[in-house]
Amino acid sequence: MLKEFGFSVLAFATADQFLASGSIDQTTCLVLDIVMPGMSGLELQKELKSRGYKIPIIFITAQKDESVRKRALEQGAADILLKPFSDTALREALSKAMGEA
């Protein structure tokens, strides 16, 4: 869907693959699941922050746990989308994350 919106997209199976990819400096926004193999989305968010990166993050999740949502937002998430979400919701979250809203 992101490609259809005109974004250049790279996908990684795990947070560790992303961290080792050399793509961090070119990343303008991340769309992460809360639950991922190995390091969770929240753990990656924290790791990026500890390294000094301020990449906007949009989380997607099937979890309806309000405490997880609150924690992600407190740690600086741009938005959190509950699965399933519409393409409109994703576009709005991207605009917000990229400072276009």
FENZI-V104317 format. One record per backbone hydrogen bond with DSSP energy under -1.0 kcal/mol. CO is the residue of the C=O (numbers start at 1). NH is the residue of the N-H. If there is no record, write none. Layout:
co=CO nh=NH
co=CO nh=NH
This chain:
co=1 nh=5
co=2 nh=7
co=3 nh=6
co=14 nh=18
co=15 nh=19
co=16 nh=20
co=18 nh=21
co=24 nh=27
co=30 nh=58
co=32 nh=60
co=34 nh=41
co=40 nh=44
co=41 nh=45
co=42 nh=46
co=43 nh=47
co=44 nh=48
co=45 nh=49
co=46 nh=50
co=47 nh=51
co=48 nh=53
co=49 nh=52
co=56 nh=30
co=57 nh=78
co=57 nh=79
co=58 nh=32
co=59 nh=81
co=60 nh=34
co=61 nh=83
co=65 nh=69
co=66 nh=70
co=67 nh=71
co=68 nh=72
co=69 nh=73
co=70 nh=74
co=71 nh=75
co=72 nh=77
co=73 nh=76
co=79 nh=59
co=81 nh=61
co=86 nh=90
co=87 nh=91
co=88 nh=92
co=89 nh=93
co=90 nh=94
co=91 nh=95
co=92 nh=96
co=93 nh=97
co=94 nh=98
co=95 nh=100
co=95 nh=101
co=96 nh=99
